[in-house]
């Protein structure tokens, strides 16, 4: 069973867009996938790389998905500096009762 999808595409978490391909993350969760990580805004490739590396490292250590997202966002913030707001771009859509996906 598919438990998590991570979309590293710009604005895949946007919910107020008339464009059909934007806002796909909430639609995937509505279809039954327990957790979807997506990007709320446009994101630099370098930021996405940092986020994804840290996120997947945490997931492979069997951390809860919500914890993994927050951990990876914190690492983006640390690496990019306090004046960079891209740490807030990745968001989690989740239907699961808790963050455990295993």
Order of alpha helices (4+ residues) and beta strands (2+ residues): beta-alpha-beta-alpha-alpha-beta
